[in-house]
Amino acid sequence: MFVRIVKLSFHEENIPAFLENFESIKDRIRSAPGNKLLELYQDKNNKSIFFTYSYWETEADLENYRNSAFFDEVWTFTKKLFNDKPEAWSVDKLASLV
């Protein structure tokens, strides 16, 4: 299993549109084959910065999602709201203490 972390930074006036859209699509993202977890975080100090954390069974599962028509639709909408270039990391999960 590995984790995909994406940092998204929005113009302040676009935050409501982003959150409304995320609310409407989050279940579809979560139900993508191989997706095991989807979380959204907002920075405590800069309310314009968000992070998504998604857990995937395999890199192929993430790539299949990223190459889907659904992802293209989501990304086309979301990228218009940015105030900075998004950043993304794919990391291997080594330990988890719950």
ABEGO torsion letter per residue (X at the ends): XBBBBBBBBBBAAAAAAAAAAAAAAAAAAAABBGBABBBBBBBAABAABBBBBBBBABAAAAAAAAABAAAAAAAAAAAAABABBBBBBBBBBABBBX
